[in-house]
């Protein structure tokens, strides 16, 4: 038990350090990663018949999507794209709620796939911005 608590404390310190030193782009990447990890944990719990753990993991994913990803959208600057992403995040939360209530693995897989696609697009945007910034600094 002590080893588990120590590992959890170490992981928490590592996450807090990453958050405090991350730029906004990296923070969004961390939100995607956290939501994907929570959904994966929910799928494992679902397969093992651990209802309580499944519920905790799905709730965590919904909170990350709602209070992290959706809350970070800037409707003014993002316009229609931000509005569509907000609607997609709402849809994801509905699917996760349905998956939780009905032990529906397909819902978890669907949301995981959508998040993975958005994460990949976000990562590519970060690379493009980073490359542009580097070339501007050189030139």
Buried (B, 14 or more C-beta within 10 A) or exposed (E): EEEEEEEEEEEEEEEEEEEEEEEEBEEBBBBBEBBBBBBBBBBEBBEEEBEEBBBBBBBBBBBBBBEBBBEBBEEEEBEEEBEEBBEBBEBBBEBBBBBBEEEBEEBBBBBBEBBBEBBEEBBEEBEEEEEEEEEEEEE
